Amino acid sequence: MLALADAGLTSYPFGVVPPIGPTSVWADRRQFRAQLEELVASWRNKPTSGIYLLWADFGAGKTHALRYIEGIAASTVPPSVAVYAELPEAAADFKEVYQQIVFAISEDALTRAIFAFRQKYRDQWLAAPILKGDRDTPRAMWMLAQEGSDVQAEAARKWMRAERLYARELAQIDYLTPIRTAQQAVKTLSTICRIMLEPGDIARVVLMLDEFQRIGQVSRRRIADINSGIRTLYNSCPTGLAIVLSYSFGVRENIRFLVTPEVQTCVEREYALPALTREDANTFILDLLKASSIDGEGRNAFTSAGVKQGIDLLVKDVGTHLTPRKVMQAFTVVLDGALQDGVARFPLSSPAVAGLYRTPAPDPQA
């Protein structure tokens, strides 16, 4: 069996599974990348909050796009703090959405925010106007941030995550009122966002809710409840907040079944992530090879004709409606086959690709 280095690669180029953290890697679809970069750049100058919609076919790179936003948001000056969370299956109300978001917020970010907040307001920190009377959330954040009792910190962590608390745990955090309802969850998340934004050293708090089409699995009443929570959160943070809702389907009309008019009126911009054309797919693979290559050119793994051959075979099998996932699946089979047969024949030519190519498995339902 050959190693990646035999193909002139430093790392595996075809990541079929979306990244689990922020990324700066982007392949092809440069116009869409420019749109995302323009959005993130606008947050440095435009203080008003906004809601954004992103939709795409299953496997078209939607989650990667969100992780790309997360990566470039952290690199701007001042930076934005992006929080990626998936909508849970069959969410009962906004409280369950809140739990996903809070679990994804870095505790380091919360610690920095509450220390800066206390430093600014000192003895009056619990009476600060931006809290709007919410004393429990900053107290829980402070208990979590202090280098004191591990027992108290864990109880504060469970409180913030709206988990069940026993009497002894409530005693550790001075009997803060547990978060039991969607309304309490909205209030707490609003306070967290305002505290994070208060020091003025970040441009935005960006809440990215992926797989929002899952909301369609619940009743109309629950859809309305979750949308109401989003709208209330938006209203409670008129500046510095961005909410990105993403969907795994390629038809914009379906959004009206999932986003109520009260949220639609707050949508600042919509983004449709296009499928790949044959030419896009070719450039996509070449970009990935270049990003993972030893020489920075990506010419040692596949010849240009070999890449084109792989795309042509894929189009013949699945048609011209290509997604990054489907393209990477096809080239994964080819590259794996070349590495496993132990025959040094890199870069892979058109005949070599044709011999190794196999039809990708059908996509599961989104």
C-alpha positions in Angstrom: 0.0 0.0 0.0 1.3 3.4 -0.9 1.3 6.5 1.3 -0.1 10.0 0.6 3.4 11.3 0.0 3.7 8.9 -3.0 0.9 10.9 -4.5 2.6 14.2 -3.6 0.1 14.9 -0.9 0.6 16.1 2.7 -3.0 15.4 3.8 -6.1 13.7 2.4 -7.7 16.1 0.0 -11.3 14.8 -0.1 -13.1 15.5 3.2 -16.6 14.1 2.5 -17.6 14.8 6.1 -18.0 18.5 6.8 -15.4 20.1 9.1 -16.2 20.0 12.8 -14.7 23.4 13.5 -13.9 26.7 11.8 -12.0 26.4 8.4 -10.3 28.7 6.0 -10.3 26.1 3.2 -12.6 26.9 0.2 -12.6 25.3 -3.2 -14.1 26.8 -6.3 -17.4 28.7 -6.4 -15.4 31.8 -5.9 -18.4 34.1 -6.4 -20.3 32.6 -3.5 -17.1 32.7 -1.3 -16.9 36.4 -2.1 -20.5 36.9 -1.0 -19.7 35.2 2.3 -16.6 37.3 2.8 -18.5 40.5 2.0 -21.1 39.6 4.6 -18.6 39.0 7.3 -16.7 42.2 6.4 -20.0 44.2 6.6 -20.4 43.2 10.3 -17.4 45.4 11.2 -19.1 48.6 10.0 -22.8 47.9 10.3 -24.0 47.6 13.9 -27.6 46.7 13.4 -28.5 43.0 13.9 -29.7 40.8 11.0 -31.2 37.5 10.1 -29.8 35.6 7.1 -31.1 32.5 5.3 -28.9 30.0 3.5 -30.2 27.0 1.6 -28.7 24.3 -0.6 -29.2 20.8 -1.8 -28.0 17.9 0.5 -24.2 17.6 0.1 -23.8 21.0 -1.7 -21.5 22.3 1.0 -23.9 24.3 3.2 -22.3 23.2 6.5 -18.8 23.8 5.1 -20.0 27.3 4.2 -21.1 27.9 7.8 -17.8 26.7 9.1 -16.0 28.9 6.6 -18.0 31.9 8.0 -16.9 30.8 11.5 -13.3 30.7 10.4 -13.1 34.1 8.6 -15.2 35.8 11.2 -12.6 35.0 13.8 -9.9 36.6 11.6 -11.4 40.0 11.0 -10.5 43.1 13.0 -12.4 43.4 15.2 -13.4 39.7 15.1 -16.9 38.2 15.3 -17.7 35.3 17.5 -19.5 32.6 15.5 -21.4 29.8 17.2 -22.3 26.8 15.1 -25.2 24.6 16.3 -27.5 22.0 14.6 -31.2 22.2 15.1 -32.2 19.1 17.1 -34.5 16.5 15.6 -38.1 17.3 16.3 -37.4 20.2 18.7 -40.2 20.8 21.1 -39.7 24.5 21.6 -37.0 27.2 21.6 -35.6 25.9 24.9 -34.2 22.9 23.0 -32.7 25.2 20.4 -31.2 27.3 23.1 -29.6 24.2 24.7 -27.8 23.4 21.4 -26.5 27.0 21.1 -25.3 27.4 24.6 -23.5 24.0 24.5 -21.6 25.3 21.5 -20.5 28.6 23.0 -16.9 28.6 24.1 -16.6 28.8 27.9 -13.4 30.9 27.3 -15.6 33.4 25.4 -18.1 33.5 28.3 -15.3 34.0 30.8 -13.7 36.8 29.0 -17.0 38.5 28.5 -18.1 38.4 32.2 -14.7 39.5 33.5 -14.8 42.5 31.1 -18.4 43.2 32.1 -17.7 43.2 35.8 -14.6 45.4 35.2 -16.7 47.9 33.4 -19.7 48.1 35.9 -17.8 47.1 39.1 -20.2 47.1 42.1 -23.1 48.0 39.9 -22.7 45.0 37.6 -26.0 43.4 38.5 -27.9 46.7 37.9 -26.4 47.3 34.5 -29.1 48.5 32.0 -28.2 46.0 29.4 -29.3 43.2 31.7 -32.9 44.4 31.6 -33.4 43.0 35.1 -31.9 39.6 34.4 -29.6 39.0 37.4 -29.5 35.2 37.2 -27.6 34.9 33.9 -24.6 37.1 34.8 -24.4 35.5 38.2 -24.3 32.0 36.6 -21.6 33.2 34.1 -19.5 34.6 37.0 -19.8 31.4 39.0 -18.7 29.4 35.9 -15.8 31.8 35.3 -14.4 32.0 38.8 -11.5 29.7 39.8 -13.3 28.5 42.8 -15.3 25.3 43.6 -15.5 22.8 40.8 -18.9 21.7 42.2 -20.2 25.3 41.9 -18.8 25.7 38.4 -20.4 22.4 37.3 -23.8 23.5 38.8 -23.5 26.8 37.0 -22.7 25.0 33.8 -25.7 22.8 34.1 -27.9 25.9 34.9 -26.7 27.6 31.7 -27.4 24.5 29.7 -30.9 24.3 31.1 -30.3 20.9 32.5 -32.0 19.4 35.5 -30.6 20.6 38.8 -31.0 18.8 42.1 -31.5 20.7 45.4 -27.9 20.4 46.5 -26.8 21.8 43.1 -29.2 24.7 43.3 -27.8 25.5 46.8 -24.3 25.7 45.2 -25.5 28.5 42.9 -27.6 30.4 45.4 -30.9 29.0 44.1 -30.9 30.7 40.7 -34.2 30.2 39.0 -33.8 27.2 36.7 -34.4 27.6 32.9 -37.6 25.6 32.3 -39.4 27.5 29.6 -38.8 28.8 26.1 -39.3 32.3 27.4 -36.6 31.9 30.0 -34.3 30.5 27.4 -34.8 33.5 25.1 -34.1 35.8 28.0 -31.0 34.1 29.1 -29.5 33.8 25.6 -30.3 37.5 24.9 -28.4 38.4 28.1 -25.5 36.3 27.1 -25.3 37.9 23.7 -25.5 41.4 25.1 -22.8 40.7 27.8 -20.5 39.3 25.1 -21.0 42.4 22.9 -20.8 44.9 25.7 -17.0 45.4 25.8 -17.0 46.4 22.2 -14.0 44.2 21.2 -16.0 42.0 18.9 -18.0 43.0 15.8 -20.8 40.4 16.1 -22.1 37.4 17.9 -23.1 35.1 15.1 -25.6 32.3 15.9 -25.6 29.7 13.0 -28.5 27.2 13.2 -27.8 24.4 10.7 -30.3 21.9 9.4 -33.2 24.2 10.1 -35.4 22.2 7.8 -35.8 19.8 10.7 -38.3 22.2 12.2 -40.7 20.8 9.6 -40.9 17.6 11.6 -42.8 19.2 14.4 -46.3 20.7 14.6 -47.3 24.1 13.3 -47.6 25.3 16.9 -44.0 24.3 17.7 -42.7 25.9 14.5 -44.4 29.1 15.6 -42.9 28.8 19.0 -39.4 28.4 17.7 -39.8 31.2 15.2 -41.2 33.4 18.0 -38.1 32.7 20.1 -35.8 33.7 17.2 -37.8 36.9 16.6 -37.8 37.8 20.4 -34.0 37.1 20.5 -33.5 39.4 17.5 -35.6 42.1 19.1 -33.7 41.8 22.4 -30.4 42.4 20.7 -30.9 45.2 18.2 -27.2 45.6 17.5 -24.3 43.2 17.2 -26.3 40.0 16.6 -26.4 37.9 13.4 -28.6 34.8 13.1 -28.0 32.5 10.2 -30.6 29.8 9.4 -29.6 27.1 6.9 -31.6 24.5 5.1 -30.8 21.3 3.2 -33.1 21.7 0.2 -32.6 23.6 -3.0 -36.0 25.1 -3.4 -36.5 28.6 -1.9 -40.3 28.2 -1.8 -40.1 25.6 0.9 -38.8 28.2 3.4 -42.3 29.7 3.8 -43.4 26.5 5.5 -40.6 26.8 8.1 -40.1 30.6 8.6 -43.0 32.5 9.9 -43.8 36.0 8.6 -42.6 37.6 11.8 -39.1 36.2 11.1 -39.3 36.8 7.4 -39.7 40.5 7.9 -36.3 40.6 9.7 -34.4 38.7 7.0 -31.7 40.9 5.7 -30.4 38.7 2.9 -30.8 35.2 1.5 -28.0 33.0 0.1 -28.5 30.1 -2.3 -25.5 27.7 -2.5 -25.5 26.5 -6.1 -24.7 23.0 -7.3 -21.5 22.5 -9.3 -21.4 22.6 -13.1 -19.0 20.2 -14.8 -16.4 23.0 -15.0 -17.0 24.0 -11.4 -16.5 20.3 -10.3 -13.2 20.2 -12.3 -11.9 23.3 -10.6 -13.2 22.1 -7.2 -11.1 18.9 -7.4 -8.0 20.8 -8.6 -8.3 23.3 -5.8 -8.6 20.6 -3.2 -5.5 18.8 -4.6 -3.5 22.0 -4.6 -4.5 22.8 -1.0 -3.3 19.3 0.1 -0.2 19.0 -2.1 3.4 19.0 -1.1 4.4 21.4 -3.9 1.4 23.6 -3.6 0.4 22.8 -7.2 -1.4 19.5 -6.9 0.0 18.0 -10.1 1.5 14.9 -8.6 -1.8 13.1 -7.7 -3.9 13.5 -10.8 -3.2 14.8 -14.3 -5.6 17.4 -15.6 -6.9 14.9 -18.0 -7.4 12.4 -15.2 -9.5 14.9 -13.2 -11.6 15.6 -16.3 -12.1 11.9 -16.9 -13.4 11.4 -13.4 -15.8 14.3 -13.8 -17.0 13.0 -17.2 -17.7 9.5 -15.7 -19.6 11.0 -12.8 -21.7 13.2 -15.0 -22.5 10.1 -17.1 -23.7 8.3 -14.0 -25.6 11.0 -12.0 -26.2 13.8 -14.5 -25.0 17.4 -14.5 -26.5 18.3 -11.1 -23.3 17.8 -9.1 -22.6 18.4 -5.4 -19.2 18.7 -3.7 -20.1 15.6 -1.6 -20.9 13.5 -4.7 -17.8 14.6 -6.5 -15.5 13.9 -3.5 -17.1 10.5 -3.1 -16.2 9.6 -6.6 -12.6 10.8 -6.4 -12.2 9.2 -2.9 -12.8 5.8 -4.5 -10.3 6.5 -7.2 -7.5 7.8 -4.9 -8.1 5.0 -2.3 -7.9 2.4 -5.1 -4.6 3.8 -6.4 -3.1 3.9 -2.9 -4.2 0.4 -1.9 -3.1 -1.5 -5.0 0.5 -0.5 -4.3 1.4 0.3 -7.9 3.2 3.6 -8.2 1.4 5.2 -11.1 1.0 8.8 -9.9 -0.1 11.2 -11.3 -3.2 9.3 -12.2 -3.9 9.6 -15.9 -7.2 9.4 -17.7 -7.0 5.6 -18.3 -5.9 5.0 -14.7 -8.9 7.0 -13.4 -11.3 5.2 -15.7 -10.0 1.8 -14.4 -10.4 2.8 -10.8 -13.7 4.8 -11.0 -16.8 3.3 -9.4 -20.4 4.8 -9.3 -20.9 6.6 -6.0 -23.7 5.4 -3.7 -27.0 7.3 -3.8 -27.4 10.2 -1.4 -29.5 9.5 1.7 -32.5 11.7 2.3 -31.7 15.1 3.7 
